[in-house]
Amino acid sequence: MKIPKKIRIIGKTYDIKIVDPVDIYQNDGNIQYNISEIRVKKSQSRECQEQTFLHEITHAMMDTLGIDMGERDIDCVASVLQQIIPQIED
């Protein structure tokens, strides 16, 4: 899966940054709603970057829809997306 430089989610465009470090907390990724930016940790495997990206866009989707989901639920949705997307791309 290709991680884009920008993604539009329900009318809002987020810039995607692949960076090290992501933040001072050593997270693999984060989303900054106030500046519409998603950060993914560069020094992790490509598969982990994809999982982190999907995790963060799931946060963006749920936030925009007003759905409150915990980290575990976000991880589950991101894992399913990671399995589905390559099938669509082929």
C-alpha positions as CSV (number, residue, x, y, z in Angstrom):
1,M,0.0,0.0,0.0
2,K,1.2,3.5,-0.9
3,I,1.0,6.0,1.9
4,P,-0.1,9.3,0.2
5,K,1.3,12.8,1.0
6,K,-2.3,14.0,1.6
7,I,-5.6,12.3,2.2
8,R,-9.1,13.7,2.2
9,I,-11.4,12.2,4.9
10,I,-15.0,13.3,4.9
11,G,-14.3,16.7,3.5
12,K,-11.2,17.4,5.5
13,T,-7.7,17.2,4.0
14,Y,-4.8,15.9,6.1
15,D,-1.1,16.2,5.3
16,I,0.8,13.0,5.9
17,K,4.3,13.3,7.2
18,I,6.7,10.3,7.6
19,V,9.1,11.6,10.3
20,D,11.4,10.8,13.2
21,P,10.6,11.5,15.9
22,V,6.8,11.7,15.7
23,D,6.5,13.4,19.1
24,I,8.2,13.5,22.4
25,Y,6.3,10.4,23.6
26,Q,8.0,8.0,21.2
27,N,4.7,7.1,19.6
28,D,4.6,5.3,16.2
29,G,2.2,7.9,14.9
30,N,-0.2,10.7,15.8
31,I,-2.9,13.0,14.4
32,Q,-2.9,16.7,15.0
33,Y,-6.5,17.7,14.4
34,N,-5.9,21.4,14.8
35,I,-3.4,21.5,11.9
36,S,-4.9,18.6,9.9
37,E,-1.7,16.6,10.0
38,I,-1.0,12.9,10.4
39,R,2.5,11.8,11.4
40,V,3.9,8.3,10.9
41,K,7.2,7.2,12.4
42,K,9.9,6.7,9.7
43,S,12.1,4.3,11.6
44,Q,9.7,1.4,11.6
45,S,9.1,-1.3,9.0
46,R,6.9,-0.5,6.0
47,E,4.2,-2.8,7.3
48,C,4.2,-1.0,10.6
49,Q,4.1,2.4,8.9
50,E,1.0,1.2,6.9
51,Q,-0.7,-0.1,10.1
52,T,0.1,3.2,11.9
53,F,-1.2,5.3,8.9
54,L,-4.4,3.3,8.9
55,H,-4.7,3.6,12.6
56,E,-4.4,7.4,12.4
57,I,-6.9,7.8,9.5
58,T,-9.4,5.6,11.5
59,H,-9.1,8.2,14.3
60,A,-9.8,10.9,11.7
61,M,-12.8,9.1,10.4
62,M,-14.3,8.4,13.8
63,D,-13.6,11.9,15.1
64,T,-15.3,13.5,12.0
65,L,-18.3,11.1,12.4
66,G,-18.5,11.8,16.2
67,I,-18.0,8.2,17.1
68,D,-16.0,7.6,20.3
69,M,-13.7,4.5,19.9
70,G,-11.0,3.4,22.2
71,E,-7.4,2.5,21.0
72,R,-8.2,-1.2,20.9
73,D,-11.2,-0.7,18.6
74,I,-9.2,1.7,16.4
75,D,-6.5,-1.0,16.1
76,C,-9.0,-3.6,15.1
77,V,-10.5,-1.4,12.3
78,A,-7.0,-0.5,11.0
79,S,-6.0,-4.2,10.9
80,V,-9.0,-5.1,8.9
81,L,-8.3,-2.2,6.5
82,Q,-4.7,-3.3,6.1
83,Q,-6.0,-6.7,4.9
84,I,-8.7,-5.3,2.6
85,I,-6.9,-2.5,0.8
86,P,-4.3,-4.6,-1.0
87,Q,-7.2,-6.7,-2.4
88,I,-8.7,-3.5,-3.8
89,E,-5.4,-2.2,-5.2
90,D,-4.8,-5.4,-7.3
